[in-house]
Amino acid sequence: MSAPHQGKYKIKNPQKYKGDYRNIYYRSSWELRVFNYMDRNPEVVKWSSEEIVIPYRSPIDGKRHRYFPDVWMKTKNGDVYLIEIKPFKETIQPKKRSRITKQYLYEVKTWGINSAKWKSAKEYCADRNWKFKIITEKELGI
């Protein structure tokens, strides 16, 4: 039986989790896969999910919002990463089309918001000497 696409994560190594290890939720099977990797990989010394808050300005409404990257991770060699888990199609700018559809408008809005979040995340990471990484189905081998 496969795991549900959302649920409460049952941690195996609570000492590795930075935050409340009793309150970890995954929102996709991809997040579950990454959480299992973080939890079980001996190269990962600390990790958390949605514990970091990064302010960003939305290009849609011009207002400030809060972005919670999917994962924070620290490795044995001291590298620190903020990781976002997204479908590859949401990581590239939508191609212009001759007809404007609801789907196209949704894609443009999603791309605009994601781009603003990721720009802020890259700046946040640069200020701390961290790395920002987007993981898609390609990196997960799906």
Backbone bond lengths (Angstrom), bond angles and torsions (degrees), N, CA, C in turn:
res aa  C-N    CA-C-N  psi(-1)  N-CA   C-N-CA  omega(-1)  CA-C   N-CA-C  phi
1 M - - - 1.455 - - 1.531 109.11 -
2 S 1.313 117.11 132.50 1.466 120.10 -178.70 1.527 110.81 -83.14
3 A 1.320 114.46 158.51 1.471 120.74 -179.61 1.531 109.89 -72.42
4 P 1.334 117.02 147.54 1.461 118.94 175.89 1.528 109.48 -65.92
5 H 1.320 116.75 160.37 1.463 121.39 -177.19 1.524 113.11 -74.51
6 Q 1.315 117.69 -15.58 1.463 121.51 177.35 1.517 108.07 -141.13
7 G 1.322 115.25 150.93 1.452 117.67 177.59 1.509 112.41 167.63
8 K 1.325 114.25 -177.06 1.458 121.40 178.57 1.523 107.76 -89.89
9 Y 1.330 116.40 129.15 1.461 121.20 -178.25 1.528 109.94 -81.78
10 K 1.320 115.70 130.30 1.469 121.70 177.59 1.527 107.83 -96.37
11 I 1.303 115.68 102.48 1.462 122.08 -174.28 1.524 111.62 -73.54
12 K 1.323 116.28 143.18 1.467 122.27 178.27 1.532 111.25 -96.17
13 N 1.332 117.18 -30.10 1.467 123.00 -176.37 1.528 109.90 -126.95
14 P 1.337 117.47 75.66 1.474 120.13 -175.18 1.527 113.70 -60.28
15 Q 1.334 118.38 -25.28 1.463 120.80 179.68 1.531 111.62 -66.31
16 K 1.334 117.87 -19.04 1.462 121.65 179.71 1.527 112.38 -85.08
17 Y 1.332 117.05 -15.81 1.457 120.09 -173.64 1.524 111.23 -86.47
18 K 1.326 116.07 130.34 1.463 122.14 177.97 1.534 107.28 -98.58
19 G 1.306 115.90 101.00 1.464 121.33 -175.46 1.516 109.18 133.00
20 D 1.311 115.88 -162.81 1.462 121.30 -179.25 1.526 109.59 -84.83
21 Y 1.319 116.95 99.29 1.462 121.26 -176.52 1.538 112.86 -67.70
22 R 1.319 117.34 -11.81 1.471 120.21 177.97 1.522 111.68 -85.74
23 N 1.333 116.29 -1.82 1.465 120.35 -172.86 1.534 111.08 -132.36
24 I 1.325 117.16 50.53 1.461 122.07 -179.56 1.531 108.23 -105.41
25 Y 1.333 115.91 124.44 1.459 120.73 -179.97 1.522 110.43 -121.32
26 Y 1.320 116.19 136.68 1.465 120.55 173.00 1.526 107.57 -104.03
27 R 1.341 115.77 145.24 1.452 121.83 -175.76 1.526 113.13 -111.53
28 S 1.338 115.35 1.83 1.465 120.17 176.98 1.523 108.76 -160.37
29 S 1.326 115.82 162.98 1.462 119.91 176.36 1.528 110.09 -65.30
30 W 1.329 117.04 -26.64 1.470 120.70 177.26 1.521 110.25 -68.38
31 E 1.336 116.82 -43.94 1.470 120.07 176.46 1.526 109.97 -61.49
32 L 1.308 117.30 -42.99 1.466 120.84 178.71 1.527 110.53 -57.43
33 R 1.312 116.47 -43.18 1.469 121.04 178.87 1.530 110.81 -61.44
34 V 1.339 116.76 -44.58 1.467 121.15 179.85 1.532 110.39 -66.92
35 F 1.323 117.79 -41.88 1.474 120.89 178.61 1.527 110.68 -59.72
36 N 1.325 117.01 -44.25 1.466 120.73 177.70 1.523 110.78 -59.73
37 Y 1.325 116.28 -41.36 1.469 120.79 178.54 1.528 110.29 -61.98
38 M 1.339 117.09 -48.33 1.468 121.46 -178.92 1.529 110.55 -61.14
39 D 1.303 115.67 -45.15 1.462 122.59 -175.64 1.536 111.57 -64.93
40 R 1.312 117.07 -38.61 1.467 120.68 -171.65 1.524 115.27 -100.98
41 N 1.315 117.87 -15.91 1.464 120.30 -176.19 1.533 110.28 -79.20
42 P 1.334 118.46 121.80 1.466 120.39 -179.13 1.536 113.55 -67.03
43 E 1.334 117.88 -17.29 1.473 120.80 177.29 1.526 111.55 -74.93
44 V 1.330 117.37 -19.23 1.464 122.44 177.87 1.521 107.45 -92.02
45 V 1.351 116.55 117.35 1.470 119.50 -177.53 1.529 112.24 -96.66
46 K 1.336 117.19 -28.16 1.472 122.11 176.52 1.524 108.46 -146.73
47 W 1.322 115.29 148.23 1.460 119.86 175.24 1.519 109.20 -157.84
48 S 1.328 114.96 161.79 1.461 120.80 174.85 1.522 108.83 -155.21
49 S 1.307 115.53 166.32 1.463 121.54 179.60 1.527 109.87 -126.70
50 E 1.322 115.24 124.06 1.467 123.15 177.33 1.524 113.07 53.73
51 E 1.328 116.65 37.28 1.467 121.56 178.35 1.531 111.78 -99.28
52 I 1.340 117.90 -16.36 1.464 123.32 -179.93 1.532 108.19 -96.84
53 V 1.335 116.37 137.02 1.463 121.48 178.56 1.526 108.76 -118.33
54 I 1.326 116.28 124.92 1.460 121.79 -179.39 1.527 108.70 -121.98
55 P 1.334 117.73 121.37 1.469 118.89 176.00 1.529 110.51 -73.48
56 Y 1.333 115.30 145.44 1.466 120.91 175.26 1.528 108.46 -148.49
57 R 1.318 115.51 159.44 1.469 120.65 177.71 1.524 108.10 -104.55
58 S 1.310 116.33 124.35 1.458 121.58 -178.99 1.534 110.14 -75.78
59 P 1.324 116.99 132.96 1.465 119.57 175.45 1.530 111.58 -75.22
60 I 1.311 116.90 -10.46 1.470 121.28 -178.33 1.527 111.22 -80.84
61 D 1.348 116.60 -49.77 1.470 119.48 -178.01 1.527 113.05 -114.90
62 G 1.336 117.67 -3.79 1.466 121.31 178.56 1.524 114.19 74.02
63 K 1.326 116.90 3.71 1.467 120.88 -177.46 1.524 110.95 -95.85
64 R 1.346 113.78 160.05 1.464 119.73 175.83 1.529 108.77 -80.69
65 H 1.326 113.89 139.21 1.461 122.07 178.43 1.522 108.38 -133.05
66 R 1.326 115.68 174.92 1.468 121.03 178.62 1.520 109.54 -114.81
67 Y 1.319 115.33 133.05 1.464 123.11 179.69 1.521 108.34 -112.47
68 F 1.318 116.33 129.64 1.460 123.88 178.38 1.536 108.46 -113.49
69 P 1.343 118.66 94.08 1.470 118.91 178.27 1.527 111.09 -56.78
70 D 1.312 115.69 150.07 1.462 120.96 -174.13 1.528 113.67 -60.85
71 V 1.342 117.06 -43.13 1.461 119.59 -173.24 1.526 111.00 -142.48
72 W 1.328 115.18 140.51 1.464 123.82 166.31 1.516 105.42 -112.60
73 M 1.338 117.20 136.57 1.456 120.30 -176.73 1.524 110.59 -143.31
74 K 1.320 116.10 137.94 1.460 122.37 172.97 1.524 107.94 -119.86
75 T 1.344 115.74 132.23 1.463 120.72 -178.15 1.526 111.14 -99.33
76 K 1.314 115.25 167.96 1.466 122.29 179.30 1.524 112.35 -56.02
77 N 1.340 116.46 -36.41 1.463 119.26 -177.79 1.530 112.59 -83.39
78 G 1.340 117.51 5.53 1.459 121.82 174.70 1.518 115.54 94.57
79 D 1.332 118.51 -4.89 1.470 120.39 177.32 1.521 109.98 -68.90
80 V 1.327 115.19 140.77 1.462 121.47 177.94 1.524 108.30 -121.26
81 Y 1.327 115.25 134.12 1.458 121.73 -178.11 1.520 110.48 -126.15
82 L 1.330 115.43 143.53 1.459 122.05 161.80 1.517 104.47 -105.51
83 I 1.317 116.25 132.23 1.459 120.98 -173.85 1.522 110.22 -125.94
84 E 1.320 115.25 133.43 1.462 122.43 173.46 1.522 107.21 -113.60
85 I 1.321 117.16 135.06 1.458 122.81 -179.85 1.527 107.56 -109.55
86 K 1.331 116.06 115.62 1.467 121.04 -174.32 1.519 110.72 -143.69
87 P 1.335 117.50 152.98 1.476 119.77 169.61 1.533 109.20 -63.72
88 F 1.325 116.36 141.64 1.461 120.88 -178.17 1.527 111.38 -53.59
89 K 1.337 117.45 -39.78 1.468 120.28 -176.86 1.531 112.21 -60.16
90 E 1.335 118.24 -22.32 1.468 120.61 178.71 1.530 112.15 -89.00
91 T 1.328 117.13 -1.19 1.466 120.26 -178.88 1.527 112.68 -100.84
92 I 1.329 116.22 -0.46 1.459 120.70 179.17 1.528 110.06 -123.22
93 Q 1.315 114.77 146.95 1.465 119.87 -179.28 1.527 109.76 -66.24
94 P 1.345 117.12 134.48 1.468 119.42 179.48 1.534 110.87 -63.01
95 K 1.310 115.57 142.71 1.468 120.77 176.88 1.519 109.40 -74.18
96 K 1.333 114.64 140.96 1.472 118.78 177.37 1.516 109.31 -64.13
97 R 1.312 114.35 144.68 1.461 120.25 -178.06 1.520 109.28 -124.58
98 S 1.297 115.24 158.04 1.472 119.04 179.67 1.533 110.76 -74.65
99 R 1.336 116.35 -27.24 1.471 121.50 178.97 1.514 109.71 -115.50
100 I 1.317 116.40 133.51 1.466 120.95 177.58 1.530 107.48 -90.60
101 T 1.332 115.02 116.76 1.462 120.94 179.38 1.520 109.06 -114.34
102 K 1.322 116.19 168.81 1.470 120.55 175.69 1.527 110.05 -60.41
103 Q 1.326 116.31 -39.68 1.463 121.18 179.57 1.528 110.34 -61.90
104 Y 1.328 116.92 -44.93 1.466 120.84 178.91 1.522 110.58 -62.61
105 L 1.320 118.43 -43.63 1.466 121.74 178.74 1.527 110.77 -62.17
106 Y 1.324 116.74 -40.01 1.473 121.34 177.14 1.524 109.79 -62.12
107 E 1.332 117.18 -45.08 1.468 121.23 -179.68 1.528 111.40 -62.87
108 V 1.318 116.90 -41.33 1.467 121.33 179.54 1.529 110.07 -65.10
109 K 1.323 116.49 -44.07 1.469 120.90 178.61 1.528 110.51 -62.42
110 T 1.327 117.02 -47.18 1.471 121.74 179.63 1.523 110.29 -59.58
111 W 1.328 116.84 -45.60 1.456 121.19 179.82 1.534 110.79 -62.17
112 G 1.326 116.69 -43.35 1.465 120.58 -179.76 1.522 112.47 -62.03
113 I 1.311 116.51 -45.91 1.466 121.05 -179.91 1.534 109.99 -67.07
114 N 1.332 117.08 -47.06 1.471 119.76 179.55 1.527 110.97 -59.98
115 S 1.317 117.06 -43.02 1.472 120.53 179.98 1.523 111.30 -60.48
116 A 1.325 116.69 -41.92 1.472 120.68 178.92 1.532 110.61 -65.63
117 K 1.314 117.02 -42.86 1.467 120.95 177.96 1.521 110.40 -60.94
118 W 1.319 116.13 -47.29 1.465 120.32 -174.92 1.524 111.83 -69.80
119 K 1.316 117.25 -32.94 1.466 120.32 176.01 1.533 109.09 -63.24
120 S 1.328 116.34 -46.43 1.464 120.75 177.96 1.529 111.32 -63.57
121 A 1.327 116.96 -39.89 1.470 120.96 179.48 1.526 110.85 -64.63
122 K 1.324 117.49 -40.93 1.475 120.74 178.91 1.525 110.37 -63.73
123 E 1.334 117.57 -40.84 1.467 121.42 177.70 1.531 110.42 -65.33
124 Y 1.326 116.10 -44.29 1.465 122.25 178.31 1.532 109.96 -57.74
125 C 1.323 116.03 -45.85 1.471 120.97 -179.99 1.529 110.94 -66.96
126 A 1.310 117.39 -43.09 1.473 120.83 -179.37 1.524 110.43 -59.29
127 D 1.330 117.48 -39.10 1.470 122.00 179.60 1.533 111.64 -64.18
128 R 1.329 117.78 -22.31 1.474 122.66 -175.14 1.531 112.63 -112.76
129 N 1.325 115.81 2.44 1.462 121.28 -175.55 1.536 111.04 61.35
130 W 1.328 115.87 38.12 1.454 122.96 174.94 1.531 108.01 -102.41
131 K 1.323 115.67 176.45 1.460 121.93 177.85 1.526 108.54 -121.33
132 F 1.338 115.65 142.05 1.464 121.19 175.96 1.514 108.04 -108.10
133 K 1.334 115.66 132.06 1.465 120.40 -177.28 1.521 109.37 -137.00
134 I 1.320 114.71 137.26 1.467 121.30 173.09 1.517 107.53 -105.10
135 I 1.313 115.76 126.23 1.465 121.36 178.35 1.524 108.23 -108.44
136 T 1.333 115.54 128.54 1.468 121.54 178.93 1.524 108.89 -118.59
137 E 1.314 115.24 -176.83 1.472 120.07 177.41 1.530 111.16 -60.28
138 K 1.331 117.06 -24.02 1.472 120.02 178.94 1.530 110.67 -66.05
139 E 1.330 116.84 -47.16 1.476 120.83 178.38 1.529 111.18 -67.37
140 L 1.316 116.47 -30.81 1.468 120.50 -178.34 1.527 112.10 -82.75
141 G 1.331 116.45 -8.13 1.464 120.22 -179.80 1.509 113.62 71.10
142 I 1.336 115.61 32.38 1.477 120.28 -178.32 1.520 110.00 -100.87
